[in-house]
Amino acid sequence: MLGKEPEPLVTSALWEEFQADRGPAARERLAVAYLPLVREQVRTLADRTPVRAEALECYALIGLMKAIEMFDPDRGMPFESFARQRIRGAVSDYLRTMAVGRTRAGARMSGQTTDAARTVPAALRRELSGADGSRDVEIWRAIEALSPSQKLV
């Protein structure tokens, strides 16, 4: 399953459901369906940085959630292409905050980034936690501490 695109029939039905009500349950099902896309992007990006893949995956999921919210199928761009850009952007933003972490503003931002996982739905948490869920618990707690505006970013 890792690295494969979601099956079009499954995701087209999910997209229709999400477009109809834009509810959290439909959003979460879409995010779970696109989890292989997140993992593919993290695997690619993790090779270029000393940061652990698990940390990158949290920020990649935030990028996915933002992509789901912002996607407009009428523009003619496939969701996968749109999401890849958002995922890479979210991870890059995280890596930039780490690079600035020694400055006063960066230290303040570092404190905020430890809280980043709140936008990740519970089903994704279960999917990601796998065998070593204890390590992820800290990440999820940090994400849950974000303010609503930080969650959007």
N, C-alpha and C positions, 0 to 999 in steps of 0.2 A: 504494500500500500504506500510505502514511503516514496515520495517523488512523483506519484501518479496524479494526473488531473482528476477532479471529480467527474463522475459520469454525467453527461449533459442532461439526460432525462430526469435524473434525480434533482440536479441543481435547478433545472428550468422550473420544475414544480415548486421547489423551495423559493425561487425568486418570485414566482407569481404570488405565492402566499405572503412573502415579505412585502412586495409592492402593494398588496391589497390592504394590509393593516399596519405594516412597519413595527410590529410588536416584538418584544424581547424574545419570545419563544422562537419565532421564525428566524430572527437574527442569530440566535444561538445555534439553531440547526444549520444555517448557512455557514457559520464559522466552523462548526465541527466538520462539515463537508469539505471545507477548504483547508483544513489542517495540514494535509500533505503538501500543499503549496507553501505554507509557512515553513514547514520543516525543510523543504527543498531550498528555500531562500536562506534559511539559517545555516544550513550545511555549506552553502556556497560562501556566505559571508564569514562564517566561523574560521575558515581556512586563512583568512586575511587579517585576523586580529587575535591577540592573546586572551580576549575575554571568553569566558566559558559559554558554550552553546546554550545552556539552560537560561542564562541571563539574557542572551540575545533573543531567545524564543519568546520571552515575555513581551519584549518591545515589538517584536515582529507580530505578535498577536494583537497588540494595540493598533498597529498599522493595518492589519486585516480588518479589525472592527471598524476602523475609520473608513476604510475602502468600501465596506458593505454599506455604511451609512451614506457615503457620498456618491456611490455609483449611479450613473444614469445610462440605462441601456439604450436610450434613444440616440446617444452620441455615436453609436456604431463601433465602439471599442470593446473587445472581449473583456469580461471581468478579470480573467486571469492576468492579462497584461496590465490593467489598471491596478490590480491588487499588488502585483510584483513591485510596481513603482512605490506604492504607499508603504509596503513592508520594508523595502530597502531604505526608504526615507526615515521611517520610524527608528530603525536600527542605527542609521547614520546619525540621527539626532542624539540618540543615547550615547553613542561613542564620542560625539563632540562634547557632550556635557562631562564625560569622564576626562577628556583632555583638558578641560578648563577647570577641573575640580580643585586645583591648587589656588586659584584666585578666590577672592571673597565672594564674588557672584557665583563662581563655579561651585564653591563649597555649599552655598545656599541651594543651588540647583542639584547638587549631589544628594542632599537630604531629601529633596523632592523626588528624585528618580528612584530612591529606594522604595517609594510608595506606589510604584507604577502599575501594578497588576489589577487594580480594581475593576477595570473595564472588561476583564476576561471572564466570561460566563462560567458557571459551575461545571457544566458538561465538559468544557475545554480543560478545566483544571483536572478533572478526573482522567481525561484522555491523556494529558501530559504527565500526570504524576507517575503513572506506571509503577514499577517496582520500587523506586526510590522516592516516594512521595514526601518523606520528611524534609528533604532539601527544598522541595518546592513550597512547602508550607510557609516558610519565611518570605519567599518571594510574593506569594499571594497576599499575605498579611500586609506587606509593604505596599502593594498595589491598592489594596482596599483602603488605605489611609489617605489616598489622593483626594483633593477637592474635585468637585464636578468639572471645573474648567480644565484642570490638569488631566483629567480622564479623557476629555475631548481631544486634547493634543496628543 
